[in-house]
């Protein structure tokens, strides 16, 4: 869309501006009118090639030609050329076609895909002893890293390309590198170095009579002066560059030239001239599908329209800028896939190459060594089988010993605890009751004293009875004796839960005739876990799941508490953990404890039913 400059009070007639742009666009449109004819001609030439080698040359010629004219067409031609190169086992051209695909993706703004193709090309070309092709690739890599602002890598690749071109005495290549690398120095703010390189390139291209190369050098010099705000010199070189490009009819270069002129006039607040040049650049870059240049044109057009109050036009241009910018940005999502593909294809190619080299050797070795391997394998298997049998028997004996020791230790500890409880608790209470009873005869005449002693004795005996019940419950929970494990667990959860601690109990498949030893171990383990949670975890939620399968009972306990460091000494040597381990080990079960500071506690235990039968 062309907006009316009269709104901006720049003194230009709206119709004159539109007419001038229309005439320029007609001039630029002419080359595209014959695009289909050119494509048909290319297809015809390739199909009528005398042999495969001739066809390969045509694919390369036109893939490079279309890389700045029709990106999609260039990619198709490079793809077909690469297939033919692989068929003919021409690794050099296979790598070069990958480079050309990278160029087409680079110019269309797909930098991630471009980088992938460049490095796939490098993996093929670096060992082919073809400096011309390798130099072109290093130049493209330098430009790629220049675009991504990785200037050290850009200069490194430009230097590699320059050294190869010097070895070949290739003045065209040397001049190209002076131009391309000068842009890096320009980005780094080293304008004198940049202009010096551009000027060297310009002189070499004049000697060669290369108008295309001269056009790029002149544009780069003009761009450098623009950045230095030397607008008169900048316009002089950019106009010279434009004249050469109009002669060569290089559409890609013309699009860039008009864009830089737009920036020149923008910097001087000549918004009408800036608008005209950005519009012309957009006309060309739109047909070329040069997204990166279109994005810059729309962004600057939006600024121009906004400055002059044409908000509708500014919004439209800004929206187009955002659409293109988003489409370019979304291409970055493919970076990891491209990198993985690159690594995979490189590794796969190396593997195939190694397999081919060793194929003959393997056949010969296999024929002579097969019998020997079979014989050695038989003896080894017999020896291994015997060792495994001995190892298994030792392990069984070891586990039985450990289980026996664990049972003995657990029983001894339990007896000691019961003895202490009886001696220090119930025994002391009964002794006190006996002392009170022994003095009753002395207070028969004192009714009040007699009654006090009797009440005290009853209280002591009641406490002793309660302690006895507690001890009995610890030996075998009363609720387990009277009821099943599900009822006992539900009772334990009901008594332990509180408004501050939510306990979720899930039971599945538990049978009433479950072995008593398993029931006690499960009950005690869950009770121990709940006690640890209440004392140490500062948890708000606990989840308990107990499930009986055909051959085992599985229990899972988890809380959302503070957890602890399982590798610390106090964590490894915890008495509670030791008790849980001992109980489960007696039944030849397993348990897995997972915890970490701030991550809560998770315990899973499995007890096989065949230990005691169902």
C-alpha positions as CSV (number, residue, x, y, z in Angstrom):
1,X,0.0,0.0,0.0
2,X,1.3,3.5,-0.9
3,X,0.2,6.3,1.4
4,X,-0.3,9.9,0.6
5,X,2.9,12.0,1.2
6,X,0.8,15.3,1.2
7,X,-0.1,14.4,4.8
8,X,3.5,14.8,5.8
9,X,3.9,18.3,4.2
10,X,6.9,17.1,2.2
11,X,5.9,19.0,-0.9
12,X,5.3,16.0,-3.2
13,X,2.2,15.3,-5.1
14,X,0.5,12.1,-4.2
15,X,-0.2,11.1,-7.8
16,X,3.3,11.8,-8.9
17,X,4.8,9.6,-6.2
18,X,2.4,6.7,-7.0
19,X,3.2,7.1,-10.7
20,X,7.0,7.0,-10.1
21,X,6.7,3.9,-7.9
22,X,4.4,2.3,-10.5
23,X,6.9,2.9,-13.3
24,X,9.8,1.5,-11.2
25,X,7.7,-1.6,-10.3
26,X,6.9,-2.2,-13.9
27,X,10.6,-2.1,-14.7
28,X,11.4,-4.5,-11.9
29,X,8.5,-6.8,-12.7
30,X,9.7,-7.5,-16.2
31,X,12.3,-10.1,-15.2
32,X,9.7,-12.1,-13.3
33,X,7.4,-12.4,-16.3
34,X,9.9,-14.8,-17.8
35,X,10.4,-16.8,-14.6
36,X,8.2,-19.7,-15.6
37,X,9.8,-19.8,-19.0
38,X,13.2,-20.0,-17.4
39,X,12.1,-22.8,-15.1
40,X,10.6,-24.7,-18.1
41,X,13.9,-24.2,-20.0
42,X,16.0,-25.5,-17.0
43,X,13.8,-28.6,-16.7
44,X,14.1,-29.2,-20.4
45,X,17.9,-28.8,-20.4
46,X,18.3,-31.2,-17.5
47,X,16.0,-33.9,-18.9
48,X,17.8,-33.7,-22.3
49,X,21.3,-33.9,-20.9
50,X,23.5,-36.4,-22.7
51,X,24.7,-38.2,-19.6
52,X,24.6,-38.2,-15.8
53,X,27.7,-36.1,-15.4
54,X,26.3,-33.4,-17.7
55,X,23.0,-33.5,-15.8
56,X,25.0,-33.1,-12.5
57,X,26.7,-29.9,-13.8
58,X,23.3,-28.5,-14.8
59,X,21.8,-29.2,-11.4
60,X,24.7,-27.4,-9.7
61,X,24.6,-24.4,-12.2
62,X,20.9,-23.8,-11.8
63,X,20.7,-24.5,-8.0
64,X,23.2,-21.8,-7.5
65,X,21.5,-19.5,-10.0
66,X,18.1,-19.8,-8.3
67,X,19.5,-19.5,-4.8
68,X,19.0,-15.7,-4.9
69,X,16.0,-15.8,-7.3
70,X,13.6,-18.6,-6.3
71,X,14.6,-20.3,-3.0
72,X,12.1,-23.2,-3.3
73,X,13.3,-24.0,-6.8
74,X,16.9,-23.9,-5.7
75,X,16.2,-26.3,-2.9
76,X,14.5,-28.7,-5.2
77,X,17.3,-28.6,-7.8
78,X,19.9,-29.0,-5.0
79,X,18.0,-32.0,-3.6
80,X,17.8,-33.7,-6.9
81,X,21.4,-33.0,-7.7
82,X,22.5,-34.4,-4.3
83,X,20.6,-37.6,-5.0
84,X,22.3,-38.0,-8.3
85,X,25.7,-37.2,-6.8
86,X,25.3,-39.9,-4.1
87,X,24.3,-42.3,-6.8
88,X,27.4,-41.5,-8.8
89,X,29.5,-41.6,-5.5
90,X,30.6,-38.0,-6.1
91,X,31.1,-36.9,-2.5
92,X,32.4,-33.5,-3.4
93,X,29.3,-32.4,-5.3
94,X,27.1,-34.1,-2.7
95,X,28.6,-31.8,-0.1
96,X,28.3,-28.8,-2.5
97,X,24.6,-29.4,-3.0
98,X,24.1,-29.4,0.7
99,X,25.9,-26.1,0.8
100,X,23.6,-24.7,-1.9
101,X,20.6,-25.9,0.1
102,X,22.0,-24.0,3.1
103,X,22.4,-20.9,1.0
104,X,18.7,-21.0,-0.1
105,X,17.6,-21.5,3.5
106,X,19.9,-18.7,4.7
107,X,18.6,-16.1,2.2
108,X,14.9,-17.1,3.0
109,X,15.6,-16.5,6.7
110,X,15.7,-20.1,7.9
111,X,19.0,-19.8,9.8
112,X,18.7,-23.0,11.8
113,X,18.2,-25.1,8.7
114,X,20.9,-23.2,6.9
115,X,23.5,-24.0,9.7
116,X,22.5,-27.7,9.7
117,X,23.1,-28.0,5.9
118,X,26.4,-26.1,6.1
119,X,27.8,-28.4,8.7
120,X,26.5,-31.5,6.9
121,X,28.3,-30.2,3.9
122,X,31.5,-29.6,5.9
123,X,31.5,-33.2,7.2
124,X,31.7,-34.3,3.5
125,X,34.0,-31.7,2.0
126,X,36.7,-31.3,4.7
127,X,38.4,-34.6,3.7
128,X,37.9,-34.4,-0.1
129,X,41.0,-32.2,-1.0
130,X,38.9,-29.8,-3.0
131,X,40.0,-26.4,-1.8
132,X,37.7,-24.5,-4.2
133,X,34.5,-26.1,-2.8
134,X,35.7,-25.9,0.8
135,X,36.6,-22.2,0.5
136,X,33.1,-21.4,-0.8
137,X,31.6,-23.3,2.2
138,X,33.8,-21.5,4.7
139,X,32.7,-18.2,3.2
140,X,29.1,-19.2,3.6
141,X,29.8,-20.2,7.2
142,X,31.4,-16.9,7.9
143,X,28.3,-15.1,6.5
144,X,26.1,-17.4,8.7
145,X,27.9,-16.6,11.9
146,X,28.0,-12.9,10.9
147,X,24.2,-13.0,10.7
148,X,24.0,-14.7,14.1
149,X,26.4,-12.1,15.6
150,X,29.0,-14.7,16.4
151,X,31.8,-12.5,15.1
152,X,34.9,-14.5,16.3
153,X,33.6,-17.6,14.5
154,X,32.7,-15.5,11.5
155,X,36.2,-14.1,11.2
156,X,37.7,-17.5,11.7
157,X,35.8,-19.0,8.8
158,X,36.5,-16.0,6.6
159,X,40.2,-16.4,7.3
160,X,40.0,-20.1,6.4
161,X,38.3,-19.2,3.1
162,X,40.8,-16.4,2.4
163,X,43.8,-18.7,2.9
164,X,42.4,-21.3,0.5
165,X,41.6,-18.7,-2.1
166,X,45.1,-17.3,-1.9
167,X,46.5,-20.8,-2.4
168,X,44.4,-21.1,-5.5
169,X,45.3,-17.6,-6.6
170,X,41.6,-17.0,-7.0
171,X,41.1,-13.2,-7.2
172,X,37.3,-13.4,-7.4
173,X,37.3,-15.4,-4.2
174,X,39.7,-13.1,-2.4
175,X,37.7,-10.1,-3.4
176,X,34.5,-11.7,-2.1
177,X,36.1,-12.4,1.3
178,X,37.3,-8.8,1.6
179,X,33.8,-7.7,1.0
180,X,32.1,-10.2,3.3
181,X,34.6,-10.0,6.2
182,X,34.5,-6.2,6.0
183,X,30.9,-6.3,7.2
184,X,32.1,-8.0,10.5
185,X,34.5,-5.1,11.1
186,X,31.7,-2.7,10.4
187,X,29.5,-4.4,13.1
188,X,32.5,-4.2,15.5
189,X,32.6,-0.5,14.9
190,X,36.0,-0.7,13.1
191,X,34.8,1.3,10.1
192,X,38.3,2.2,8.7
193,X,39.2,-1.5,8.5
194,X,35.8,-2.2,6.9
195,X,36.2,0.5,4.2
196,X,39.8,-0.6,3.5
197,X,38.6,-4.2,2.8
198,X,35.7,-3.0,0.7
199,X,38.0,-0.8,-1.3
200,X,40.5,-3.6,-1.9
201,X,37.6,-5.7,-3.1
202,X,36.4,-2.9,-5.4
203,X,39.8,-2.5,-7.0
204,X,40.2,-6.3,-7.6
205,X,36.6,-6.5,-9.1
206,X,37.3,-3.5,-11.5
207,X,40.4,-5.3,-12.8
208,X,38.4,-8.4,-13.3
209,X,35.5,-6.4,-15.0
210,X,33.1,-8.1,-12.6
211,X,30.1,-5.7,-12.3
212,X,28.3,-7.8,-9.8
213,X,31.3,-7.8,-7.4
214,X,31.7,-4.1,-7.9
215,X,28.1,-3.5,-7.0
216,X,28.5,-5.3,-3.7
217,X,31.7,-3.5,-2.8
218,X,30.1,-0.1,-3.6
219,X,27.0,-0.9,-1.6
220,X,29.1,-2.0,1.4
221,X,31.2,1.2,1.2
222,X,28.1,3.3,1.1
223,X,26.6,1.3,4.1
224,X,29.7,1.9,6.1
225,X,29.6,5.7,5.4
226,X,25.9,5.6,6.4
227,X,26.8,4.1,9.8
228,X,29.4,6.9,10.2
229,X,26.7,9.5,9.3
230,X,28.6,10.6,6.3
231,X,25.5,10.8,4.2
232,X,26.9,12.6,1.1
233,X,29.6,9.9,0.6
234,X,27.1,7.2,1.4
235,X,24.6,8.3,-1.2
236,X,27.3,8.6,-3.8
237,X,28.4,5.0,-3.5
238,X,24.9,3.6,-3.1
239,X,23.8,5.4,-6.3
240,X,26.8,4.0,-8.2
241,X,26.0,0.5,-6.9
242,X,22.3,0.9,-7.9
243,X,23.4,1.9,-11.5
244,X,25.6,-1.2,-11.8
245,X,22.8,-3.5,-10.5
246,X,20.3,-2.1,-12.9
247,X,22.7,-3.0,-15.7
248,X,23.2,-6.6,-14.4
249,X,19.5,-6.8,-13.4
250,X,20.4,-8.7,-10.2
251,X,17.0,-8.7,-8.4
252,X,18.4,-9.9,-5.1
253,X,21.1,-7.2,-5.0
254,X,18.6,-4.5,-6.1
255,X,16.3,-5.4,-3.2
256,X,19.1,-4.9,-0.8
257,X,20.3,-1.7,-2.5
258,X,16.9,0.0,-2.3
259,X,16.6,-1.1,1.4
260,X,20.0,0.5,2.3
261,X,18.9,3.7,0.4
262,X,15.7,3.7,2.5
263,X,17.8,3.6,5.6
264,X,20.0,6.5,4.3
265,X,17.0,8.7,3.7
266,X,15.4,7.6,7.0
267,X,18.5,8.7,8.8
268,X,18.2,12.2,7.1
269,X,14.5,12.5,7.9
270,X,13.7,12.4,4.2
271,X,10.7,10.2,4.8
272,X,9.1,10.4,1.4
273,X,12.3,9.1,-0.3
274,X,12.8,6.5,2.4
275,X,9.2,5.3,1.9
276,X,9.7,5.0,-1.9
277,X,12.9,3.0,-1.6
278,X,11.5,0.6,1.1
279,X,8.4,0.1,-1.0
280,X,10.5,-0.8,-4.1
281,X,12.7,-3.1,-2.0
282,X,9.5,-4.8,-0.7
283,X,8.2,-5.3,-4.2
284,X,11.3,-7.3,-5.1
285,X,11.9,-9.1,-1.8
286,X,8.3,-10.2,-1.7
287,X,8.6,-11.9,-5.1
288,X,11.8,-13.5,-4.0
289,X,10.3,-14.5,-0.6
290,X,13.3,-12.8,1.1
291,X,11.6,-12.7,4.6
292,X,14.5,-11.1,6.4
293,X,14.5,-8.1,4.1
294,X,10.7,-7.8,4.1
295,X,10.7,-7.8,7.8
296,X,13.1,-4.8,7.9
297,X,11.2,-3.0,5.2
298,X,7.8,-3.3,7.0
299,X,9.3,-2.3,10.3
300,X,10.7,0.9,8.9
301,X,7.6,1.7,6.9
302,X,5.6,1.4,10.1
303,X,7.9,4.0,11.7
304,X,7.5,6.4,8.7
305,X,3.7,6.1,8.8
306,X,3.6,6.5,12.5
307,X,5.7,9.7,12.4
308,X,3.3,11.2,9.9
309,X,0.1,10.2,11.7
310,X,-1.1,7.6,9.3
311,X,-2.0,5.1,12.1
312,X,-3.9,2.7,9.8
313,X,-1.0,2.3,7.5
314,X,1.5,2.1,10.4
315,X,-0.6,-0.7,12.0
316,X,-0.9,-2.7,8.8
317,X,2.9,-2.5,8.2
318,X,3.7,-3.3,11.8
319,X,1.3,-6.3,11.7
320,X,3.1,-7.6,8.6
321,X,6.4,-7.2,10.3
322,X,5.2,-9.2,13.3
323,X,3.8,-12.0,11.1
324,X,7.2,-12.3,9.3
325,X,9.2,-11.9,12.5
326,X,7.2,-14.6,14.2
327,X,7.5,-17.0,11.3
328,X,11.3,-16.5,11.3
329,X,11.5,-16.9,15.0
330,X,9.4,-20.1,15.0
331,X,12.0,-21.7,12.8
332,X,14.3,-21.7,15.8
333,X,12.2,-24.5,17.3
334,X,13.7,-26.9,14.8
335,X,17.2,-26.3,16.0
336,X,17.5,-29.3,18.3
337,X,15.9,-31.6,15.7
338,X,18.4,-30.3,13.1
339,X,21.3,-30.8,15.5
340,X,20.2,-34.3,16.4
341,X,19.7,-35.2,12.7
342,X,23.1,-33.9,11.9
343,X,24.8,-35.9,14.7
344,X,22.8,-39.0,13.7
345,X,23.5,-38.8,10.0
346,X,27.2,-38.2,10.6
347,X,27.5,-41.1,13.0
348,X,25.4,-43.3,10.7
349,X,27.6,-42.5,7.7
350,X,30.8,-43.3,9.8
351,X,29.3,-46.5,11.0
352,X,28.4,-47.6,7.4
353,X,31.9,-46.7,6.2
354,X,33.5,-48.7,9.0
355,X,31.2,-51.7,8.3
356,X,32.1,-51.8,4.6
357,X,35.8,-51.7,5.4
358,X,35.6,-54.5,7.9
359,X,33.1,-56.7,6.0
360,X,35.6,-58.7,4.1
361,X,37.9,-59.2,7.1
362,X,35.0,-60.3,9.2
363,X,34.0,-63.0,6.7
364,X,37.5,-64.5,6.7
365,X,38.0,-64.4,10.4
366,X,34.5,-65.8,11.1
367,X,35.1,-68.9,8.9
368,X,38.4,-69.8,10.8
369,X,37.3,-68.8,14.3
370,X,33.8,-70.1,14.5
371,X,34.6,-73.6,15.6
372,X,37.2,-72.4,18.1
373,X,34.7,-69.9,19.5
374,X,32.0,-72.5,19.8
375,X,34.4,-74.9,21.7
376,X,35.6,-72.1,24.0
377,X,32.1,-71.0,24.5
378,X,31.0,-74.5,25.5
379,X,33.7,-74.8,28.1
380,X,33.2,-71.3,29.4
381,X,29.5,-71.9,29.7
382,X,30.1,-75.1,31.8
383,X,32.6,-73.2,34.1
384,X,30.2,-70.3,34.4
385,X,27.3,-72.5,35.2
386,X,29.3,-74.2,37.9
387,X,30.4,-70.9,39.4
388,X,26.9,-69.5,39.3
389,X,25.6,-72.6,41.1
390,X,28.2,-72.2,43.9
391,X,27.6,-68.5,44.1
392,X,23.9,-69.0,44.4
393,X,24.3,-71.6,47.1
394,X,26.6,-69.2,49.0
395,X,24.2,-66.4,48.7
396,X,21.3,-68.5,49.9
397,X,23.3,-69.6,53.0
398,X,24.4,-66.0,53.6
399,X,20.8,-64.7,53.4
400,X,19.6,-67.5,55.7
401,X,22.4,-66.6,58.2
402,X,21.4,-62.9,58.0
403,X,17.8,-63.7,58.4
404,X,18.5,-65.9,61.4
405,X,20.8,-63.3,63.0
406,X,18.1,-60.6,62.4
407,X,15.4,-62.8,64.0
408,X,17.7,-63.5,67.0
409,X,18.6,-59.9,67.4
410,X,15.0,-58.7,67.1
411,X,13.8,-61.3,69.6
412,X,16.6,-60.4,72.1
413,X,15.9,-56.7,71.8
414,X,12.2,-57.4,72.3
415,X,12.9,-59.6,75.3
416,X,15.2,-56.9,76.8
417,X,12.5,-54.2,76.3
418,X,9.8,-56.4,77.8
419,X,12.1,-57.2,80.8
420,X,12.8,-53.6,81.3
421,X,9.2,-52.7,81.1
422,X,8.2,-55.4,83.5
423,X,11.0,-54.6,86.0
424,X,10.8,-50.8,85.9
425,X,7.1,-50.4,85.2
426,X,4.8,-53.2,86.3
427,X,7.3,-54.7,88.8
428,X,7.7,-51.3,90.6
429,X,3.9,-50.8,90.7
430,X,3.3,-54.2,92.1
431,X,6.0,-53.7,94.8
432,X,4.4,-50.4,95.8
433,X,1.0,-52.1,96.0
434,X,2.4,-54.9,98.1
435,X,3.9,-52.3,100.6
436,X,0.6,-50.6,100.9
437,X,-1.2,-53.9,101.5
438,X,1.4,-54.9,104.2
439,X,0.5,-51.9,106.4
440,X,-3.3,-52.2,106.2
441,X,-3.4,-54.2,109.5
442,X,-1.7,-51.3,111.3
443,X,-4.5,-48.9,110.4
444,X,-7.6,-51.0,111.0
445,X,-8.5,-48.8,113.9
446,X,-8.1,-45.6,111.8
447,X,-10.9,-45.8,109.3
448,X,-9.8,-42.7,107.3
449,X,-6.1,-43.8,107.0
450,X,-7.2,-47.3,106.2
451,X,-9.5,-46.0,103.4
452,X,-6.7,-43.8,101.9
453,X,-4.2,-46.7,101.8
454,X,-6.9,-48.9,100.2
455,X,-7.7,-46.2,97.5
456,X,-4.0,-45.7,96.8
457,X,-3.5,-49.5,96.4
458,X,-6.4,-49.8,94.0
459,X,-5.0,-46.9,91.9
460,X,-1.5,-48.5,91.8
461,X,-3.0,-51.9,90.8
462,X,-5.1,-50.2,88.1
463,X,-2.0,-48.5,86.7
464,X,-0.2,-51.9,86.7
465,X,-3.1,-53.5,84.9
466,X,-3.0,-50.7,82.3
467,X,0.7,-51.2,81.8
468,X,0.2,-54.9,81.4
469,X,-2.4,-54.3,78.8
470,X,-0.1,-51.8,77.0
471,X,2.7,-54.4,77.0
472,X,0.4,-57.0,75.7
473,X,-0.8,-54.7,73.0
474,X,2.8,-54.0,71.9
475,X,3.6,-57.7,71.8
476,X,0.4,-58.3,69.7
477,X,-1.9,-55.4,69.1
478,X,-5.3,-56.2,70.7
479,X,-7.2,-54.9,67.7
480,X,-5.3,-57.4,65.5
481,X,-6.3,-60.3,67.8
482,X,-10.0,-59.2,67.8
483,X,-10.2,-58.0,64.2
484,X,-8.6,-58.1,60.7
485,X,-5.6,-56.1,59.4
486,X,-7.9,-53.7,57.4
487,X,-9.9,-52.8,60.6
488,X,-6.7,-52.4,62.6
489,X,-5.1,-50.1,60.1
490,X,-8.3,-48.0,59.8
491,X,-8.4,-47.7,63.6
492,X,-4.7,-46.7,63.7
493,X,-5.4,-44.0,61.0
494,X,-8.5,-42.7,62.8
495,X,-6.6,-42.3,66.1
496,X,-3.5,-40.8,64.5
497,X,-5.2,-38.3,62.1
498,X,-5.9,-34.8,63.1
499,X,-7.0,-31.5,61.5
500,X,-3.2,-30.7,60.9
501,X,-2.4,-34.2,59.5
502,X,-4.6,-35.6,56.7
503,X,-4.1,-39.4,56.3
504,X,-5.5,-41.2,53.2
505,X,-5.7,-45.0,53.6
506,X,-6.4,-47.2,50.5
507,X,-6.7,-51.0,50.9
508,X,-7.1,-53.4,48.0
509,X,-7.5,-57.2,47.9
510,X,-6.5,-57.8,51.6
511,X,-7.8,-61.2,52.7
512,X,-8.9,-61.9,56.3
513,X,-6.8,-65.1,56.4
514,X,-3.6,-63.3,55.8
515,X,-0.7,-64.8,57.8
516,X,-0.6,-63.3,61.3
517,X,3.2,-62.6,61.1
518,X,2.7,-60.5,57.9
519,X,-0.2,-58.6,59.5
520,X,1.9,-57.7,62.5
521,X,4.9,-56.6,60.5
522,X,2.7,-54.5,58.2
523,X,0.9,-52.9,61.1
524,X,4.1,-52.2,63.1
525,X,5.9,-50.8,60.0
526,X,3.0,-48.4,59.2
527,X,2.8,-47.5,62.9
528,X,6.5,-46.7,63.0
529,X,6.3,-44.6,59.9
530,X,3.4,-42.6,61.3
531,X,5.3,-42.1,64.6
532,X,8.3,-40.8,62.6
533,X,6.1,-38.5,60.5
534,X,4.4,-37.0,63.6
535,X,7.7,-36.6,65.5
536,X,10.0,-35.3,62.8
537,X,8.4,-34.6,59.4
538,X,6.2,-31.6,60.0
539,X,3.9,-33.1,57.3
540,X,0.3,-32.1,56.4
541,X,-0.6,-35.1,54.2
542,X,0.1,-38.9,54.4
543,X,-0.8,-41.5,51.8
544,X,-1.0,-45.2,52.7
545,X,-1.7,-47.9,50.1
546,X,-1.8,-51.6,51.0
547,X,-2.5,-54.1,48.2
548,X,-2.5,-57.9,48.2
549,X,-1.7,-59.6,44.9
550,X,-1.6,-63.3,44.1
551,X,2.0,-63.8,45.3
552,X,2.8,-60.8,47.6
553,X,1.6,-58.0,49.8
554,X,2.7,-54.5,48.7
555,X,2.5,-51.4,51.0
556,X,3.4,-47.8,49.9
557,X,3.8,-45.0,52.5
558,X,4.5,-41.4,51.6
559,X,4.3,-38.0,53.4
560,X,4.9,-34.4,52.2
561,X,7.2,-33.5,55.1
562,X,10.7,-32.1,55.3
563,X,12.4,-35.4,54.5
564,X,16.1,-36.0,55.5
565,X,19.5,-36.8,54.1
566,X,19.6,-40.6,53.7
567,X,23.4,-40.5,53.1
568,X,24.1,-38.8,56.5
569,X,25.2,-41.0,59.4
570,X,22.1,-40.3,61.5
571,X,19.9,-41.1,58.5
572,X,21.6,-44.4,57.7
573,X,21.8,-45.6,61.4
574,X,18.2,-44.5,62.4
575,X,16.7,-46.9,64.9
576,X,13.3,-46.7,63.3
577,X,14.7,-47.6,59.9
578,X,16.7,-50.4,61.5
579,X,13.5,-51.8,63.1
580,X,11.6,-51.6,59.8
581,X,14.4,-53.3,57.9
582,X,14.7,-56.1,60.5
583,X,11.0,-56.8,60.5
584,X,10.8,-57.0,56.7
585,X,14.0,-59.0,56.4
586,X,12.6,-61.7,58.7
587,X,9.9,-62.3,56.2
588,X,12.4,-62.2,53.3
589,X,10.7,-59.1,52.0
590,X,12.2,-56.0,50.4
591,X,11.8,-52.3,51.1
592,X,12.8,-49.2,49.2
593,X,13.2,-45.8,50.9
594,X,13.4,-42.6,48.9
595,X,13.9,-39.2,50.6
596,X,15.8,-36.0,50.4
597,X,15.8,-32.7,52.4
598,X,12.6,-30.9,51.5
599,X,11.2,-33.8,49.4
600,X,9.2,-35.8,51.9
601,X,9.5,-39.5,52.5
602,X,8.4,-42.4,50.3
603,X,8.7,-46.1,51.5
604,X,7.6,-49.1,49.4
605,X,7.8,-52.6,50.9
606,X,7.0,-56.0,49.4
607,X,6.5,-59.2,51.4
608,X,6.2,-62.5,49.4
609,X,3.3,-64.7,50.5
610,X,5.2,-67.9,49.8
611,X,7.3,-67.2,52.9
612,X,4.5,-68.4,55.1
613,X,1.8,-69.3,52.7
614,X,-1.4,-67.4,52.1
